[in-house]
Structure formats: structure tokens, C-alpha cells
Amino acid sequence: MALRALRPPYRSAASGFTLIEVLLAFVIFALSFSVVLEIIAGSMRNTVRARQYTEVALITQSAMDRVGLDIPLKEGAQANGESGVYRWELHISHFAGTAETARSVELEDLTGIELLEVEFVISWGDYPSEHSDRFSTIKAVLAGQAGKGA
């Protein structure tokens, strides 16, 4: 009798996992796996977007640095180009000013310094996912010196 007490209780044929339990576990696994995949895909999209904007910033800075060197710093000057998948255009015009920058225009008249606005537009991608950005800065040159260097 003592041996019988040490044996594990008799297991019935109904013990184990049912088909519904196995299916439920599989559904939970599939849902959590799809969430992980979506997180990874979003991370990859963000990485590509960050790379593109970094390249845009570098190309823009490079082109803006060329103004006054390779690109003449004079009103009406234009330049364009391509760098890989990026297309860009640069336009130089007289800085007209706004209500917020009226003092800058007044200083231009008093000092003989001409203010020129450099506008840079860069675009990449194809329709319908084409992107573009616009950058602008103001460069100052002595009146009559525009086009002779920065």
C-alpha cells in the first residue's frame, strides 16, 4: 500500500492541450510577431528618411558655400545641378525685406552694403512620393561689388 501512495495519480486520456488552446497560443504568437515586424519596418523607414535629410543638408550646405566662389554672388544669378537622386536649383535675388526685417533694409541704404537673398530648392524622389525642401539665406556685399566675389 505504501508504494501505491507514492505513485503519481492516474492521468486520464483527456489531459494535455486542446486544439483550441493550441490555436489560441498560435494566434497570440502571430499577433505579437506582426507587431514586432511593424516596429522594425517603421524603424527602417525612419532611418531612410533621416539619411535622406542628412544628405539634403550636406548638399545644401555645399551649394551655399559655393556662392561667391563658383557661383557668382550677383542679383539674377542662377545655378542648378544634380547629386545622385537629388535635383537642385539656386536663385539669387535682391533682398526686399519684410516688416520684420525693415531695419536691415534701412542699414543697406545707410552703409552701402547690398543684401542678396540666396534661395535653394532641392527635390528628390518620383511622383507620387516626390519630396522637396526650400532653404534661403541672406548674403551681404558692398554695393557695386556684387558678382566680384563674396
Secondary structure as the mmCIF struct_conf table of DSSP 4:
data_model
#
loop_
_struct_conf.conf_type_id
_struct_conf.id
_struct_conf.beg_label_comp_id
_struct_conf.beg_label_asym_id
_struct_conf.beg_label_seq_id
_struct_conf.end_label_comp_id
_struct_conf.end_label_asym_id
_struct_conf.end_label_seq_id
HELX_RH_AL_P HELX_RH_AL_P1 ALA A 2 LEU A 6
BEND BEND1 ARG A 7 ARG A 7
HELX_LH_PP_P HELX_LH_PP_P1 PRO A 8 SER A 12
TURN_TY1_P TURN_TY1_P1 ALA A 13 ALA A 14
BEND BEND2 GLY A 16 GLY A 16
HELX_RH_AL_P HELX_RH_AL_P2 LEU A 19 ARG A 66
STRN STRN1 VAL A 67 VAL A 67
TURN_TY1_P TURN_TY1_P2 GLY A 68 ASP A 70
STRN STRN2 ILE A 71 ILE A 71
BEND BEND3 LYS A 74 LYS A 74
TURN_TY1_P TURN_TY1_P3 GLU A 75 GLY A 76
STRN STRN3 GLN A 78 SER A 83
TURN_TY1_P TURN_TY1_P4 GLY A 84 VAL A 85
STRN STRN4 TYR A 86 HIS A 94
BEND BEND4 ALA A 99 ALA A 99
TURN_TY1_P TURN_TY1_P5 GLU A 100 THR A 101
HELX_RH_AL_P HELX_RH_AL_P3 ALA A 102 THR A 111
TURN_TY1_P TURN_TY1_P6 GLY A 112 GLY A 112
STRN STRN5 ILE A 113 TRP A 124
BEND BEND5 GLY A 125 GLY A 125
TURN_TY1_P TURN_TY1_P7 TYR A 127 PRO A 128
BEND BEND6 SER A 129 SER A 129
STRN STRN6 HIS A 131 LEU A 142
TURN_TY1_P TURN_TY1_P8 ALA A 143 GLY A 144
TURN_TY1_P TURN_TY1_P9 ALA A 146 GLY A 147
BEND BEND7 LYS A 148 LYS A 148
#
